[in-house]
């Protein structure tokens, strides 16, 4: 078993990139969910030539390799059990490794699998592989070319980052799930940036870090990838076309001179840390299409002075407006908007003399709203907009976003299983049978409604 892997992984995250962690945030039950990790299960460990493996009974994962190995052929099966995964750190720091033959039984290449394999010049990825996880080939400095097969559905964060000799990458037309900074610090990306500072692959804008001034994203772009513009300090404004439906996490993080952004109605969610550290951002208009404002979305937007949250927004997550030191006015128009229950969610900064996280501005909202409840709980100044206007109730629209969808089914299931409370209004919307109870009978009716709506 190789040593210092935890240190190596921490260093890889610390020294590279836009801050996207390779481990998800800790949920409320304090258990850590690791992206791409194999489910905990009993296994037996064994060796095959220069390889160490874990046998889970119905599949085998390659978990380690002798650091002196130069050429490795991974078997299709061991003792009749198929080899389906190359595990985390399996070949990490095999500095003499020049070639690896991967069989068609393998479907996953795990995180950091070939990290720091400095002599690895080429590798053939079989069309059985469906996922290349985060940091899989990071700092393979001798790797010159890579062909990604049609079978690949996703490439993880910084999967090929630091492959400084990589000049040729063949990407299939079907691949659109490309992790943030997947090809940063490669010759391939540098050449693409010279051709056009907006690097677009399969209609996904994966990199705009070399952009300057005011940018208009072309209409052909349908998605802006995570970290696409992060740390682009020369960027001053961005116009996003109506064809864009998603903007990835950290997309504009630490663009300190970004003053204005136009978000089209086609976008439905403001993801984690999209604008965090955009200290020059003074105002932004959030369209009615937005339903969620995720974790740290506007963190440390120190020049942001006022913002209006439309009534379409049903959820504001932790630290959404964390340490926005110039924010003096925030208007929340959805009286039932979920506001993460913590002092820093809406804050100008931290000061022990002010009781910790403080907010010197004003929260505007309706009477008896979640905005008022948040303001009163955390000693924020609150100005009432009066009674909330009545909205037409759509049967089955539990979350109040004016449509019946899978999101409502998830909310209903969570309530039935005891993991989610419902307000009185949401309870009425969820009681499809009209019997005064919310249970599995309502779930059956809701599923039928969703199926009918999607026909």
VEXDREN-2710 file (C-alpha; in Angstrom, 1 decimal):
% VEXDREN-2710
k/r/px/py/pz
1/UNK/0.0/0.0/0.0
2/UNK/1.5/3.4/-1.0
3/UNK/2.0/6.0/1.7
4/UNK/1.2/9.7/1.9
5/UNK/-1.9/9.4/-0.4
6/UNK/-4.0/11.6/1.8
7/UNK/-1.3/14.2/1.9
8/UNK/-0.9/14.0/-1.9
9/UNK/-4.6/14.4/-2.6
10/UNK/-4.8/17.4/-0.3
11/UNK/-1.8/19.0/-2.0
12/UNK/-3.4/18.3/-5.4
13/UNK/-6.5/20.2/-4.4
14/UNK/-4.6/23.0/-2.7
15/UNK/-2.2/23.8/-5.5
16/UNK/-4.5/23.5/-8.4
17/UNK/-7.6/25.1/-9.7
18/UNK/-10.7/26.9/-8.9
19/UNK/-11.4/25.3/-5.5
20/UNK/-13.8/22.5/-6.6
21/UNK/-13.3/19.8/-4.0
22/UNK/-13.1/16.2/-5.0
23/UNK/-15.0/15.2/-1.9
24/UNK/-18.6/16.5/-1.5
25/UNK/-19.6/18.7/1.4
26/UNK/-20.5/17.0/4.7
27/UNK/-24.3/16.4/4.9
28/UNK/-26.3/17.0/8.0
29/UNK/-25.7/13.5/9.4
30/UNK/-22.0/14.3/9.4
31/UNK/-21.2/11.3/7.2
32/UNK/-18.8/12.1/4.3
33/UNK/-19.9/11.2/0.8
34/UNK/-16.9/10.7/-1.4
35/UNK/-17.5/11.3/-5.1
36/UNK/-17.1/8.2/-7.2
37/UNK/-16.2/6.0/-4.2
38/UNK/-17.0/2.3/-4.2
39/UNK/-19.7/1.4/-1.7
40/UNK/-18.3/-0.1/1.5
41/UNK/-18.4/-3.8/1.2
42/UNK/-16.4/-6.9/2.3
43/UNK/-13.6/-7.8/0.1
44/UNK/-10.5/-10.0/0.0
45/UNK/-7.2/-8.7/-1.0
46/UNK/-4.8/-10.5/-3.3
47/UNK/-1.9/-10.0/-5.8
48/UNK/-1.6/-10.7/-9.5
49/UNK/2.0/-10.3/-10.8
50/UNK/2.8/-6.7/-10.0
51/UNK/-0.7/-5.7/-9.1
52/UNK/-2.7/-5.7/-5.9
53/UNK/-6.4/-6.1/-6.1
54/UNK/-9.6/-6.2/-4.0
55/UNK/-12.1/-8.9/-4.8
56/UNK/-15.6/-7.9/-3.9
57/UNK/-17.1/-11.2/-4.9
58/UNK/-18.8/-10.2/-8.2
59/UNK/-16.1/-7.8/-9.4
60/UNK/-12.4/-7.0/-8.9
61/UNK/-10.8/-3.5/-8.4
62/UNK/-7.1/-3.0/-9.1
63/UNK/-6.0/-1.1/-6.0
64/UNK/-2.2/-0.9/-6.2
65/UNK/0.9/-1.6/-8.3
66/UNK/4.6/-2.2/-7.6
67/UNK/6.2/1.2/-8.1
68/UNK/9.1/-0.3/-10.1
69/UNK/6.7/-1.6/-12.8
70/UNK/7.4/-0.4/-16.4
71/UNK/4.8/-2.2/-18.5
72/UNK/1.6/-3.6/-17.1
73/UNK/-1.1/-5.7/-18.6
74/UNK/-4.3/-5.7/-16.5
75/UNK/-6.1/-9.1/-16.8
76/UNK/-9.7/-9.3/-17.9
77/UNK/-10.5/-11.5/-14.9
78/UNK/-8.8/-13.1/-11.9
79/UNK/-9.9/-16.5/-10.6
80/UNK/-13.0/-16.2/-12.8
81/UNK/-14.0/-12.8/-11.3
82/UNK/-14.1/-9.9/-13.8
83/UNK/-11.8/-6.9/-13.3
84/UNK/-14.1/-3.9/-13.7
85/UNK/-12.4/-1.0/-11.9
86/UNK/-9.0/0.7/-11.7
87/UNK/-9.3/2.1/-8.2
88/UNK/-8.2/5.3/-6.5
89/UNK/-4.4/5.8/-6.6
90/UNK/-3.9/2.4/-8.1
91/UNK/-0.8/3.4/-10.1
92/UNK/-0.1/6.6/-8.2
93/UNK/3.6/7.6/-8.3
94/UNK/4.6/4.7/-10.5
95/UNK/7.3/6.9/-12.0
96/UNK/8.8/4.2/-14.2
97/UNK/5.5/3.1/-15.8
98/UNK/5.6/3.6/-19.6
99/UNK/2.5/1.6/-20.7
100/UNK/-0.7/0.0/-19.4
101/UNK/-3.0/-2.3/-21.2
102/UNK/-6.6/-2.0/-20.0
103/UNK/-9.0/-4.8/-20.8
104/UNK/-12.5/-4.3/-22.1
105/UNK/-13.9/-5.6/-18.8
106/UNK/-12.9/-2.3/-17.0
107/UNK/-15.6/0.4/-16.8
108/UNK/-14.3/2.9/-14.3
109/UNK/-10.9/4.7/-14.0
110/UNK/-10.9/6.0/-10.4
111/UNK/-9.6/9.2/-8.9
112/UNK/-5.8/9.8/-9.0
113/UNK/-5.5/6.4/-10.6
114/UNK/-2.4/7.4/-12.7
115/UNK/-1.4/10.5/-10.7
116/UNK/2.3/11.4/-11.2
117/UNK/3.0/8.6/-13.7
118/UNK/5.7/10.8/-15.3
119/UNK/6.9/8.3/-17.8
120/UNK/3.5/7.2/-19.1
121/UNK/3.6/8.3/-22.8
122/UNK/0.5/6.7/-24.1
123/UNK/-2.5/4.7/-23.0
124/UNK/-5.4/3.1/-24.9
125/UNK/-8.7/3.6/-23.2
126/UNK/-11.1/0.8/-24.3
127/UNK/-14.7/1.5/-25.3
128/UNK/-15.9/-0.3/-22.1
129/UNK/-14.9/2.7/-20.0
130/UNK/-17.9/4.9/-19.1
131/UNK/-16.2/7.3/-16.6
132/UNK/-12.8/8.8/-16.0
133/UNK/-12.9/10.3/-12.5
134/UNK/-11.3/13.4/-11.0
135/UNK/-7.5/13.7/-11.2
136/UNK/-7.3/10.3/-12.9
137/UNK/-4.2/11.3/-15.1
138/UNK/-3.2/14.5/-13.3
139/UNK/0.5/15.4/-13.9
140/UNK/1.3/12.6/-16.3
141/UNK/3.8/14.9/-17.9
142/UNK/4.9/12.6/-20.7
143/UNK/1.5/11.7/-22.0
144/UNK/1.3/13.0/-25.6
145/UNK/-2.1/11.9/-26.9
146/UNK/-5.3/10.5/-25.8
147/UNK/-8.4/9.1/-27.6
148/UNK/-11.6/9.2/-25.6
149/UNK/-14.1/6.5/-26.8
150/UNK/-17.8/7.0/-27.4
151/UNK/-18.6/5.0/-24.4
152/UNK/-17.3/7.7/-22.0
153/UNK/-20.2/9.6/-20.4
154/UNK/-18.2/11.8/-18.0
155/UNK/-14.7/13.1/-17.4
156/UNK/-14.0/14.3/-13.9
157/UNK/-12.5/17.5/-12.5
158/UNK/-8.9/18.0/-13.6
159/UNK/-8.7/14.5/-15.0
160/UNK/-5.8/15.4/-17.4
161/UNK/-4.6/18.6/-15.6
162/UNK/-0.8/19.1/-15.8
163/UNK/-0.3/16.7/-18.6
164/UNK/2.1/19.2/-20.0
165/UNK/3.1/17.2/-23.2
166/UNK/-0.5/16.4/-24.2
167/UNK/-1.0/17.8/-27.7
168/UNK/-3.7/15.5/-29.2
169/UNK/-7.1/14.8/-27.6
170/UNK/-9.9/13.2/-29.5
171/UNK/-13.2/13.8/-27.9
172/UNK/-16.4/12.1/-29.2
173/UNK/-19.4/14.3/-30.1
174/UNK/-21.5/12.5/-27.5
175/UNK/-19.4/13.7/-24.5
176/UNK/-20.8/16.8/-22.9
177/UNK/-20.1/16.1/-19.2
178/UNK/-16.6/17.4/-18.9
179/UNK/-15.4/18.3/-15.4
180/UNK/-13.9/21.7/-14.5
181/UNK/-10.3/22.3/-15.7
182/UNK/-10.2/18.8/-17.1
183/UNK/-7.4/19.8/-19.6
184/UNK/-5.8/22.7/-17.9
185/UNK/-2.0/23.1/-18.3
186/UNK/-1.9/21.0/-21.4
187/UNK/-0.5/22.0/-24.8
188/UNK/-3.8/21.0/-26.3
189/UNK/-5.7/23.6/-24.3
190/UNK/-3.0/26.3/-24.9
191/UNK/-3.4/25.8/-28.7
192/UNK/-7.2/26.0/-28.4
193/UNK/-6.9/29.2/-26.4
194/UNK/-4.7/30.8/-29.1
195/UNK/-7.4/30.0/-31.7
196/UNK/-10.2/31.4/-29.6
197/UNK/-10.2/32.5/-25.9
198/UNK/-13.6/30.8/-25.6
199/UNK/-12.8/27.1/-25.9
200/UNK/-16.0/25.2/-26.8
201/UNK/-16.3/21.4/-27.0
202/UNK/-19.6/19.9/-28.1
203/UNK/-21.5/23.1/-27.3
204/UNK/-20.0/23.2/-23.8
205/UNK/-17.8/26.2/-23.0
206/UNK/-15.0/24.5/-21.0
207/UNK/-12.5/27.4/-20.8
208/UNK/-12.6/31.2/-21.0
209/UNK/-9.7/32.0/-18.6
210/UNK/-7.7/34.0/-21.2
211/UNK/-10.7/36.3/-22.0
212/UNK/-10.3/40.0/-21.6
213/UNK/-12.9/42.9/-21.3
214/UNK/-16.5/42.5/-22.3
215/UNK/-17.4/39.0/-23.6
216/UNK/-20.5/37.8/-25.6
217/UNK/-20.8/34.0/-25.5
218/UNK/-21.9/32.6/-28.9
219/UNK/-25.4/31.3/-29.4
220/UNK/-24.0/27.8/-30.1
221/UNK/-23.1/27.3/-26.4
222/UNK/-25.7/25.4/-24.4
223/UNK/-23.7/24.9/-21.2
224/UNK/-20.9/26.8/-19.3
225/UNK/-18.7/24.3/-17.6
226/UNK/-17.5/24.4/-14.0
227/UNK/-14.5/26.7/-13.4
228/UNK/-14.7/27.9/-17.0
229/UNK/-13.8/31.5/-16.2
230/UNK/-12.5/31.1/-12.7
231/UNK/-9.7/33.6/-11.8
232/UNK/-10.1/35.5/-15.0
233/UNK/-9.2/38.9/-13.6
234/UNK/-9.4/40.6/-17.0
235/UNK/-13.0/39.8/-17.5
236/UNK/-15.3/42.8/-17.0
237/UNK/-18.7/41.7/-18.3
238/UNK/-20.4/38.6/-19.8
239/UNK/-23.5/38.2/-21.9
240/UNK/-24.9/34.7/-21.8
241/UNK/-27.2/33.6/-24.7
242/UNK/-30.7/32.2/-24.3
243/UNK/-29.5/28.7/-25.4
244/UNK/-27.5/28.2/-22.2
245/UNK/-29.4/26.0/-19.7
246/UNK/-26.7/25.3/-17.1
247/UNK/-23.8/27.1/-15.6
248/UNK/-21.4/24.9/-13.6
249/UNK/-20.0/25.4/-10.1
250/UNK/-17.2/28.0/-9.7
251/UNK/-17.8/29.2/-13.3
252/UNK/-17.0/32.8/-12.6
253/UNK/-15.4/32.5/-9.1
254/UNK/-12.7/35.1/-8.3
255/UNK/-13.3/37.1/-11.4
256/UNK/-12.4/40.2/-9.3
257/UNK/-13.1/42.7/-12.1
258/UNK/-16.3/41.3/-13.3
259/UNK/-18.9/44.1/-13.0
260/UNK/-22.0/42.8/-14.8
261/UNK/-23.5/39.5/-15.9
262/UNK/-26.7/38.9/-17.9
263/UNK/-28.3/35.6/-16.9
264/UNK/-31.0/34.4/-19.4
265/UNK/-34.3/32.9/-18.5
266/UNK/-33.2/29.5/-19.8
267/UNK/-31.0/29.0/-16.7
268/UNK/-32.8/27.4/-13.7
269/UNK/-30.2/27.2/-10.9
270/UNK/-27.3/29.3/-9.6
271/UNK/-24.9/26.7/-8.6
272/UNK/-22.3/26.6/-5.7
273/UNK/-19.7/29.4/-5.8
274/UNK/-20.6/30.5/-9.3
275/UNK/-19.8/34.2/-8.4
276/UNK/-17.9/33.7/-5.2
277/UNK/-15.1/36.2/-4.8
278/UNK/-16.4/38.5/-7.6
279/UNK/-15.5/41.5/-5.6
280/UNK/-16.2/43.9/-8.5
281/UNK/-19.8/42.7/-9.1
282/UNK/-22.1/45.6/-8.1
283/UNK/-25.5/44.2/-9.2
284/UNK/-27.0/41.2/-10.9
285/UNK/-30.5/40.5/-12.1
286/UNK/-31.8/37.0/-11.2
287/UNK/-34.4/35.9/-13.7
288/UNK/-37.7/34.3/-12.7
289/UNK/-36.5/31.0/-14.2
290/UNK/-34.1/30.5/-11.3
291/UNK/-35.4/28.2/-8.6
292/UNK/-32.3/27.5/-6.5
293/UNK/-29.4/29.5/-5.2
294/UNK/-26.8/27.1/-4.1
295/UNK/-24.0/27.1/-1.5
296/UNK/-21.7/30.2/-1.4
297/UNK/-23.1/31.4/-4.8
298/UNK/-22.3/35.0/-4.1
299/UNK/-19.7/34.5/-1.3
300/UNK/-17.4/37.5/-0.8
301/UNK/-19.1/39.6/-3.6
302/UNK/-17.8/42.6/-1.7
303/UNK/-19.2/45.3/-4.1
304/UNK/-22.7/43.8/-4.4
305/UNK/-25.0/46.4/-2.9
306/UNK/-28.6/45.2/-3.5
307/UNK/-30.3/42.2/-4.9
308/UNK/-33.9/41.1/-5.5
309/UNK/-34.6/37.4/-5.3
310/UNK/-37.7/36.5/-7.5
311/UNK/-40.6/34.5/-6.2
312/UNK/-39.5/31.6/-8.4
313/UNK/-36.6/30.9/-6.0
314/UNK/-37.6/28.2/-3.7
315/UNK/-34.3/27.5/-2.0
316/UNK/-31.3/29.6/-0.8
317/UNK/-28.5/27.4/0.5
318/UNK/-25.8/27.9/3.1
319/UNK/-23.6/31.0/2.7
320/UNK/-25.5/32.1/-0.4
321/UNK/-24.6/35.7/0.3
322/UNK/-21.8/35.1/2.7
323/UNK/-19.5/38.1/3.6
324/UNK/-21.0/40.4/0.9
325/UNK/-19.6/43.4/2.8
326/UNK/-21.4/46.1/0.7
327/UNK/-24.7/44.4/0.5
328/UNK/-27.3/46.7/2.1
329/UNK/-30.5/45.4/0.6
330/UNK/-31.9/42.0/-0.2
331/UNK/-35.5/41.4/-1.3
332/UNK/-36.9/37.9/-1.1
333/UNK/-40.2/37.7/-3.0
334/UNK/-41.1/34.0/-2.3
335/UNK/-42.7/34.0/1.1
336/UNK/-41.9/30.3/1.4
337/UNK/-38.3/30.4/0.1
338/UNK/-36.1/28.0/2.0
339/UNK/-33.3/30.0/3.6
340/UNK/-30.5/27.9/5.1
341/UNK/-30.8/28.2/8.8
342/UNK/-27.4/29.7/9.7
343/UNK/-26.1/33.1/10.7
344/UNK/-23.7/33.4/7.7
345/UNK/-26.2/32.8/4.9
346/UNK/-26.9/36.5/4.5
347/UNK/-23.9/38.4/6.1
348/UNK/-21.6/41.3/5.6
349/UNK/-18.8/39.7/7.6
350/UNK/-17.7/38.4/10.9
351/UNK/-17.1/40.5/14.0
352/UNK/-17.1/39.1/17.5
353/UNK/-18.2/42.5/18.9
354/UNK/-21.3/42.2/16.7
355/UNK/-22.0/38.7/17.9
356/UNK/-20.3/36.8/15.1
357/UNK/-21.6/36.9/11.6
358/UNK/-23.5/40.2/11.1
359/UNK/-25.6/42.0/8.5
360/UNK/-25.8/45.8/8.5
361/UNK/-28.3/45.9/5.6
362/UNK/-32.1/45.3/5.3
363/UNK/-34.0/42.2/4.4
364/UNK/-37.3/42.9/2.6
365/UNK/-40.0/40.3/2.5
366/UNK/-43.7/39.6/3.1
367/UNK/-45.4/39.2/6.4
368/UNK/-45.1/35.8/8.1
369/UNK/-42.5/34.8/5.4
370/UNK/-39.4/32.8/5.8
371/UNK/-37.5/36.0/5.2
372/UNK/-39.1/37.6/8.2
373/UNK/-38.5/34.5/10.3
374/UNK/-34.8/34.4/9.3
375/UNK/-34.4/38.1/10.0
376/UNK/-36.0/37.9/13.5
377/UNK/-34.0/34.8/14.5
378/UNK/-30.6/36.3/13.5
379/UNK/-31.4/39.9/14.5
380/UNK/-31.5/41.3/11.0
381/UNK/-33.4/44.5/10.1
382/UNK/-36.6/43.5/8.3
383/UNK/-39.0/45.7/6.3
384/UNK/-42.4/44.2/5.5
385/UNK/-43.7/44.3/1.9
386/UNK/-47.2/43.6/3.3
387/UNK/-49.3/40.5/2.9
388/UNK/-48.0/38.1/0.2
389/UNK/-50.2/38.1/-2.9
390/UNK/-52.2/34.9/-3.4
391/UNK/-50.9/32.6/-6.1
392/UNK/-52.9/30.1/-8.1
393/UNK/-52.4/26.7/-6.6
394/UNK/-51.4/23.9/-9.0
395/UNK/-52.4/20.5/-7.7
396/UNK/-49.3/18.5/-7.1
397/UNK/-47.0/21.5/-7.3
398/UNK/-45.7/20.9/-3.8
399/UNK/-42.5/23.1/-4.0
400/UNK/-44.4/26.0/-5.5
401/UNK/-42.5/26.5/-8.7
402/UNK/-45.6/26.6/-10.8
403/UNK/-45.1/23.2/-12.4
404/UNK/-45.5/19.5/-11.4
405/UNK/-42.2/17.6/-11.8
406/UNK/-39.8/15.1/-10.4
407/UNK/-38.7/17.7/-7.9
408/UNK/-42.2/17.5/-6.3
409/UNK/-42.0/13.7/-6.1
410/UNK/-38.6/13.9/-4.4
411/UNK/-40.0/16.4/-1.9
412/UNK/-43.1/14.2/-1.2
413/UNK/-41.0/11.1/-0.8
414/UNK/-38.7/12.9/1.6
415/UNK/-41.7/13.9/3.7
416/UNK/-43.2/10.4/3.7
417/UNK/-39.9/9.0/4.8
418/UNK/-39.6/11.5/7.6
419/UNK/-36.7/13.5/6.2
420/UNK/-38.6/16.7/5.2
421/UNK/-41.2/18.9/6.9
422/UNK/-44.0/20.6/4.9
423/UNK/-45.5/24.0/5.5
424/UNK/-49.3/24.1/5.7
425/UNK/-49.5/25.4/2.1
426/UNK/-47.2/22.6/0.8
427/UNK/-49.2/20.0/2.8
428/UNK/-52.4/21.1/1.0
429/UNK/-50.7/20.8/-2.4
430/UNK/-49.3/17.4/-1.5
431/UNK/-52.7/16.0/-0.3
432/UNK/-53.8/14.9/-3.8
433/UNK/-56.4/12.5/-2.5
434/UNK/-58.0/15.2/-0.3
435/UNK/-58.3/13.0/2.7
436/UNK/-56.3/15.2/5.1
437/UNK/-53.3/12.9/5.0
438/UNK/-50.1/12.9/2.9
439/UNK/-49.0/9.4/2.2
440/UNK/-48.1/6.8/-0.4
441/UNK/-51.6/7.2/-2.0
442/UNK/-50.7/10.8/-2.8
443/UNK/-47.4/9.6/-4.3
444/UNK/-49.2/7.2/-6.7
445/UNK/-51.4/10.1/-8.0
446/UNK/-48.4/12.4/-8.3
447/UNK/-46.4/10.0/-10.3
448/UNK/-49.4/9.6/-12.7
449/UNK/-49.6/13.3/-13.1
450/UNK/-45.8/13.6/-13.9
451/UNK/-46.1/10.8/-16.4
452/UNK/-49.1/12.4/-18.1
453/UNK/-47.3/15.8/-18.2
454/UNK/-44.3/14.2/-19.9
455/UNK/-46.2/12.5/-22.6
END
